[in-house]
């Protein structure tokens, strides 16, 4: 069943593509576009711009025995036949009046899928390329991909080509597509507030519609421990928000399988040694400074116990810490097949460890906090690696100003660092140190920012005239990241071509201090779509110019389509702007 | 029928008496200590005994005087009370629970003194609610049916529990709003909202004891209101047949408002913000469908403040023919005694685009004279229908285009402020007008989400610049619930002047909002204004702003709103609610 003539078919595709380019093009009708989000690397529509009806008996032919691909095929078949998307923009093929009308083509009967390496697992770097050809001279379209995961991307593209009632599809279309970055993720924090399994699945579903492939699940943190672990049931039993706010092993299995059906990897993060206050409900003895007020009155910021309310750090000097921790790792690795494991290690706060007498005596005997962290990493990192996992840490483990480890104990072969501070500067520091990087710069990719601080009793909001502290609204990572801010960020800025290859991709992040299921969709979408396109096919047009202006209308349209697909994405403009293209633009440098 | 001032005086004496009793007996309720809370916090809520709860009888009933709207409200609240089964996130403490079903509360008696008082500005919304300890009967007394509705809301918030319903008992509430006008603006022109979205919003307003739904119906982007005399305005100017409000829709919304004690105040913005009128009547609109800010031109030469151009032409007689038909229809559709006529953001460049206006100007006329002509031709017509006209402050305070006060009779005009915080409120009052406060620095709920323009290079920067500091939103940053809660709308005014401030309105302009984000943009931030305008933002005893203790109460209230079907956004991790005070800042 596995086809191995990979390179031959690629050559054929390339030749075909070149032929298409050579075809003498009539005046390009710029008013007529086909919108696929994220925009494919290459999409050509033969100049006549013909449309066909989609046959009522349209089918997707996929001769492969692959549970996840089969699931995707039947899902897309249903979507394609029932969506009947009605474009809201005026320059869509459906509403554009082209004269003379192109000759009708026969209804499209089927889409045939061809896959070369059926058994390629959904891992980092898996080939997601595909070619899609919808001919104008026969009723059969072809989707060719290296892997089932690439085929899923192609199915998504095909689904976006279909509109109207009755359903129509442009023919004479050729698409070649391949992501620029292999890691296109979204981080959701389910500890500060809880999200139901349905919310998580809807998010994964929306990710797949945007060709994103990594759901980074920040499962646990100081506020709650919602993950029910067979070896350590006390952690969730005592540390979750309640019986109805936990993830059972069956829930996890369901989410992981759902991810596979959608070509989305599910990477678990068990943050430690910081951000572990919730562990203290079950094991107070392994957590320092748990349940203390986070920033005592009259003390300096350096003496805080946590970066925000919710204190607690695992105690690296207590042997029991590792006993519990290894049980946790062992369970998590069993539940999540994903070869990446996120171990956290961000924001180790000196004040918290210093409250513990054993750590105090370690320090007074000449030890340092960094040594305490090194002890923790040395005890845990090899264990995770021994379970065949690549470990992702937040950049802090290496770059923190106060508490960090020596790079010699983090083998770059098994370590990836995720950056969130200082924009391109820290990305550069990470790759210069020889590590692979995942970019989640808070200046660009943090979706929670800009809604003010969440602290109670905050006098900064009691002012009649806006002061400096309030000019950004009091949110540490303000302002709000608009979709353009996200779209325009170049995650390899300032890196050599070679160093840029160490940047695996990026992740937008939704931290949940001020988010929960009621705002989930509107915080994520369509802003996550902006990153999805920038990482898939870039943020520049053929001339190398940033394409945020033309992306506006496409994103508007895509947002409307996502809404009709059940994703509560927020609007980015009045409908009037969609109906009057270009009229809502700025033509001045700044206002 | 009018009771004059006798009744309020009696109430006051009575309440002072009760207050004394309370001080003598136990600590006053509502400090957040025992978890029994009402939002907005009542003016006086005191325990006549130790805080306790009684069973609510399964056959609990509300006995209401027969009144079309109050009876409807009583039925609605009875259902809510029996079905809600609210489970507080923090279990009420220090409560003695009476479990004897023989003494369960089985009736709430409503007494209304003046059944015929209509819902209008300044209507008496005072009520007293008495739930004696271990008694089977509670009493709700109000001057008007609208006050009784406020009391019903309070009562509903005092009930919780599953499977058995409990009700706080041994409790006395006296309540009356500080400000008569507590509103919310929704812009249904830039993006459309379905009738159900509007009804849900009015319902949520009534939960928060708000009383004015200011409906910014039309603007340059779309004209969704179907008017019998001018059907083309919506037929051609709306976003589509499925994005219009029919007369029946309006009737439904107005009636729904009445059953919830919420006035529906229509705004037909003009002469600016009328681009959508040009789809039906291009001849009466200047500069319609032009690019809003031409390249290479100065900001002062823009045609509109944002994309979507068009001003009614005051020099064209047909303008008034159409506008009077519109006004006539609108006053027929909306019984509300206030009529909002807009008059904000007159942009010189737009009028200057018209040739008749050009010659008027070149003959020595001014733009302000044009506006005076417009106001002089329309305000008396609106007043003729027994309407008080609300205008945006611009009509008087705009630097370039404004009218003389003589065109705005003070007894028929109210000005709504949105610029310069307390300064413009004071200017309005100083000029002798009544004011409604919607300061964009405090009350604009759309701010802080960046700008909505396309092709905007300010977001393509590696180092955030100062212009991006507020995120590029002209009114950034985002207004947190605390920002809203802490604003004193009568700041800097004498006691006498402060009386001219009728109240406030939060505003949701819809450049970046539509039904998908409606609830999360409005709630619970609107609740913050609702409490401040109802009972204030200060601790009754110390006079200190009470935002700290309000945090836990608002958290709890947000969860309760969510369970009532209002998609309010969270303000903190659940952990904060479970660990009171631990998420505070002390710096």
Interface residues (C-beta under 8 A of the other chain):
Chain A: X192 X193 X194 X222 X223 X224 X241 X291 X293 X294 X295 X296 X297 X309 X310 X423 X424 X443 X450 X451 X452 X453 X454 X455 X456 X457 X458 X461 X462 X463 X464 X465 X466 X470 X471 X472 X473 X474 X475 X478 X479 X480 X481 X482 X484 X485 X487 X488 X493 X512 X513 X514 X515 X516 X518 X519 X521 X522 X546 X548 X549 X552 X553 X563 X568 X569 X570 X571 X572 X573 X574 X575 X576 X577 X579 X580 X582 X583 X584 X585 X586 X587 X588 X589 X590 X591
Chain B: X190 X191 X192 X220 X221 X222 X239 X289 X291 X292 X293 X294 X295 X299 X307 X308 X421 X422 X441 X448 X449 X450 X451 X452 X453 X454 X455 X456 X457 X458 X459 X460 X461 X462 X463 X464 X467 X468 X469 X470 X471 X472 X473 X474 X476 X477 X478 X479 X480 X482 X483 X485 X486 X487 X488 X491 X510 X511 X512 X513 X514 X516 X517 X519 X520 X545 X547 X548 X551 X552 X562 X567 X568 X569 X570 X571 X572 X573 X574 X575 X576 X578 X579 X581 X582 X583 X584 X585 X586 X587
